[in-house]
Amino acid sequence: MTQTRAIALAAVAAFIIAFVTAPAGSSATPTCGPIAQIKDPGLRASFARFEAQQSAAASKACAFYRNAGF
């Protein structure tokens, strides 16, 4: 019984490591947030300015959430 638990624990740990370290399309979505088609040029420019002014910490958090699939 103990050996079965050890094997199950090792399998779960391996799955978690593989899931966390695998890239999830971060190169496919260069911007943060949901993909939406914005038709208003003023609004689109506003979002572009916002992304250009993001801090390094915000960019890292954005990349984390984009890769995690949240």
Contacts in CASP RR format, 6 or more apart in sequence:
PFRMAT RR
TARGET T0000
AUTHOR 0000-0000-0000
METHOD contacts of the structure
MODEL  1
MTQTRAIALAAVAAFIIAFVTAPAGSSATPTCGPIAQIKDPGLRASFARF
EAQQSAAASKACAFYRNAGF
23 67 0 8 1.000
24 66 0 8 1.000
24 67 0 8 1.000
24 68 0 8 1.000
24 69 0 8 1.000
25 66 0 8 1.000
25 67 0 8 1.000
26 63 0 8 1.000
26 66 0 8 1.000
26 67 0 8 1.000
29 35 0 8 1.000
29 66 0 8 1.000
31 51 0 8 1.000
32 51 0 8 1.000
32 54 0 8 1.000
32 59 0 8 1.000
32 62 0 8 1.000
32 63 0 8 1.000
32 65 0 8 1.000
32 66 0 8 1.000
33 62 0 8 1.000
33 65 0 8 1.000
33 66 0 8 1.000
38 44 0 8 1.000
38 47 0 8 1.000
54 62 0 8 1.000
END
